[in-house]
Amino acid sequence: MSKVKKGIYDFLRGSFLTDASAFKNWRIIIFIVVLLLIMISSGHSAEKKVIKISDLNKRKRELRAEYHDTGTILERMEMESSIKKKVKIRGIKPVENPPQKIKVTIKD
């Protein structure tokens, strides 16, 4: 068997984990596995944050639409014509004489 075939066969058998220098190999493998776990967990936390940002943007759009709708309703309620209708129902009529200005003079 050639060296290349023997090397591939040994690798597939896992002899690099069981021979004399296996401790060095295990340390590297454990280090790589820990790095992969950290990478996976950071990816999941980033995805959670993206989903939360999306939900907050959706809520913001809903609240902005509600704010504009409420503002429109308030403007309609404050219009003079709607106020006259509400006041007329209660029996209050507009004043026929305009208000008079009162002047106060102080004498020393």
GROMACS elastic network, one bead per residue, 0.5 to 0.9 nm:
[ bonds ]
;  ai    aj funct       b0    kb
    1     4     6  0.83303   500
    1     5     6  0.64132   500
    1     6     6  0.62950   500
    2     5     6  0.53786   500
    2     6     6  0.60807   500
    2     7     6  0.85485   500
    3     6     6  0.50252   500
    3     7     6  0.59663   500
    3     8     6  0.85846   500
    4     7     6  0.50729   500
    4     8     6  0.62096   500
    4     9     6  0.84976   500
    5     8     6  0.51796   500
    5     9     6  0.60225   500
    5    10     6  0.85194   500
    6     9     6  0.50109   500
    6    10     6  0.60376   500
    6    11     6  0.85289   500
    7    10     6  0.51356   500
    7    11     6  0.61360   500
    7    12     6  0.86381   500
    8    11     6  0.50713   500
    8    12     6  0.61660   500
    8    13     6  0.85536   500
    9    12     6  0.51850   500
    9    13     6  0.61268   500
    9    14     6  0.86150   500
    9    15     6  0.89404   500
   10    13     6  0.50608   500
   10    14     6  0.61831   500
   10    15     6  0.54119   500
   10    16     6  0.72422   500
   11    14     6  0.50948   500
   11    15     6  0.61150   500
   11    16     6  0.63379   500
   11    17     6  0.89573   500
   12    15     6  0.78322   500
   13    16     6  0.83717   500
   14    17     6  0.56779   500
   14    18     6  0.71028   500
   15    18     6  0.50682   500
   15    19     6  0.59469   500
   15    22     6  0.85288   500
   16    19     6  0.58900   500
   16    20     6  0.86238   500
   16    21     6  0.76740   500
   16    22     6  0.61000   500
   16    25     6  0.73069   500
   17    20     6  0.86574   500
   17    21     6  0.79966   500
   17    23     6  0.78317   500
   17    25     6  0.66575   500
   17    26     6  0.69054   500
   18    21     6  0.79797   500
   18    22     6  0.56124   500
   18    23     6  0.87107   500
   19    22     6  0.54493   500
   19    23     6  0.88283   500
   20    23     6  0.76776   500
   21    24     6  0.58760   500
   21    25     6  0.69296   500
   22    26     6  0.60275   500
   22    27     6  0.86490   500
   23    26     6  0.51028   500
   23    27     6  0.63239   500
   23    28     6  0.88521   500
   24    27     6  0.53345   500
   24    28     6  0.65888   500
   24    29     6  0.88148   500
   25    28     6  0.52833   500
   25    29     6  0.61792   500
   25    30     6  0.86320   500
   26    30     6  0.59956   500
   26    31     6  0.84170   500
   27    30     6  0.52226   500
   27    31     6  0.60967   500
   27    32     6  0.86433   500
   28    31     6  0.50400   500
   28    32     6  0.61723   500
   28    33     6  0.86102   500
   29    32     6  0.51418   500
   29    33     6  0.61536   500
   29    34     6  0.86513   500
   30    33     6  0.50472   500
   30    34     6  0.61725   500
   30    35     6  0.86304   500
   31    34     6  0.52092   500
   31    35     6  0.62932   500
   31    36     6  0.86975   500
   32    35     6  0.50623   500
   32    36     6  0.61556   500
   32    37     6  0.86681   500
   33    36     6  0.50280   500
   33    37     6  0.62115   500
   33    38     6  0.86693   500
   34    37     6  0.51147   500
   34    38     6  0.62553   500
   34    39     6  0.86177   500
   35    38     6  0.51161   500
   35    39     6  0.61519   500
   35    40     6  0.86580   500
   36    40     6  0.61437   500
   36    41     6  0.86225   500
   37    40     6  0.51159   500
   37    41     6  0.61678   500
   37    42     6  0.85627   500
   38    41     6  0.52274   500
   38    42     6  0.61137   500
   38    43     6  0.85538   500
   39    42     6  0.52085   500
   39    43     6  0.61528   500
   39    44     6  0.87296   500
   40    43     6  0.50941   500
   40    44     6  0.63283   500
   40    45     6  0.87810   500
   41    44     6  0.51110   500
   41    45     6  0.62620   500
   41    46     6  0.86321   500
   42    45     6  0.51050   500
   42    46     6  0.61188   500
   42    47     6  0.85756   500
   43    46     6  0.51529   500
   43    47     6  0.62204   500
   43    48     6  0.87249   500
   44    47     6  0.50668   500
   44    48     6  0.62586   500
   44    49     6  0.87249   500
   45    48     6  0.50496   500
   45    49     6  0.63017   500
   45    50     6  0.87376   500
   46    49     6  0.51036   500
   46    50     6  0.62938   500
   46    51     6  0.87559   500
   47    50     6  0.50691   500
   47    51     6  0.62853   500
   47    52     6  0.86347   500
   48    51     6  0.51615   500
   48    52     6  0.61833   500
   48    53     6  0.86525   500
   49    52     6  0.50015   500
   49    53     6  0.61048   500
   49    54     6  0.85486   500
   50    53     6  0.51093   500
   50    54     6  0.61915   500
   50    55     6  0.87015   500
   51    54     6  0.50586   500
   51    55     6  0.62600   500
   51    56     6  0.86693   500
   52    55     6  0.50922   500
   52    56     6  0.61627   500
   52    57     6  0.86135   500
   53    56     6  0.50695   500
   53    57     6  0.61279   500
   53    58     6  0.86108   500
   54    57     6  0.51603   500
   54    58     6  0.62749   500
   54    59     6  0.87066   500
   55    58     6  0.51090   500
   55    59     6  0.62272   500
   55    60     6  0.85961   500
   56    59     6  0.50070   500
   56    60     6  0.60432   500
   56    61     6  0.86573   500
   57    61     6  0.62690   500
   57    62     6  0.86829   500
   58    61     6  0.52269   500
   58    62     6  0.63554   500
   58    63     6  0.87664   500
   59    62     6  0.50600   500
   59    63     6  0.61758   500
   59    64     6  0.85689   500
   60    63     6  0.51467   500
   60    64     6  0.60784   500
   60    65     6  0.86020   500
   61    64     6  0.50886   500
   61    65     6  0.61944   500
   61    66     6  0.86136   500
   62    65     6  0.52089   500
   62    66     6  0.62207   500
   62    67     6  0.86355   500
   63    67     6  0.60538   500
   63    68     6  0.86727   500
   64    67     6  0.50021   500
   64    68     6  0.63184   500
   64    69     6  0.86554   500
   65    68     6  0.52166   500
   65    69     6  0.61924   500
   65    70     6  0.86058   500
   66    69     6  0.50603   500
   66    70     6  0.60554   500
   66    71     6  0.84911   500
   67    70     6  0.51800   500
   67    71     6  0.61106   500
   67    72     6  0.86522   500
   68    71     6  0.50103   500
   68    72     6  0.61820   500
   68    73     6  0.86660   500
   69    72     6  0.51479   500
   69    73     6  0.62854   500
   69    74     6  0.86529   500
   70    73     6  0.51020   500
   70    74     6  0.61282   500
   70    75     6  0.86216   500
   71    74     6  0.50619   500
   71    75     6  0.61594   500
   71    76     6  0.86770   500
   72    75     6  0.51411   500
   72    76     6  0.63198   500
   72    77     6  0.86928   500
   73    76     6  0.51834   500
   73    77     6  0.62508   500
   73    78     6  0.87595   500
   74    77     6  0.50116   500
   74    78     6  0.62267   500
   74    79     6  0.88174   500
   75    78     6  0.51410   500
   75    79     6  0.64123   500
   76    79     6  0.53532   500
   76    80     6  0.89249   500
   76    82     6  0.73216   500
   77    80     6  0.83943   500
   77    81     6  0.89693   500
   77    82     6  0.61434   500
   77    83     6  0.70671   500
   78    81     6  0.85157   500
   78    82     6  0.70344   500
   78    83     6  0.66357   500
   79    82     6  0.55410   500
   79    83     6  0.63595   500
   79    84     6  0.87629   500
   80    83     6  0.50933   500
   80    84     6  0.61068   500
   80    85     6  0.87076   500
   81    84     6  0.51345   500
   81    85     6  0.63934   500
   81    86     6  0.88672   500
   82    85     6  0.51245   500
   82    86     6  0.63659   500
   82    87     6  0.86649   500
   83    86     6  0.51706   500
   83    87     6  0.60878   500
   83    88     6  0.84507   500
   84    87     6  0.51292   500
   84    88     6  0.59143   500
   84    89     6  0.86362   500
   84    92     6  0.89406   500
   84    93     6  0.84972   500
   84    94     6  0.83976   500
   85    88     6  0.51242   500
   85    89     6  0.64074   500
   86    89     6  0.53504   500
   86    90     6  0.68286   500
   87    90     6  0.52491   500
   87    91     6  0.64978   500
   87    92     6  0.54828   500
   87    93     6  0.73011   500
   87    94     6  0.89088   500
   88    91     6  0.50326   500
   88    92     6  0.55339   500
   88    93     6  0.64204   500
   88    94     6  0.89165   500
   89    92     6  0.76250   500
   93    96     6  0.87029   500
   95    98     6  0.68190   500
   95    99     6  0.85891   500
   97   100     6  0.86406   500
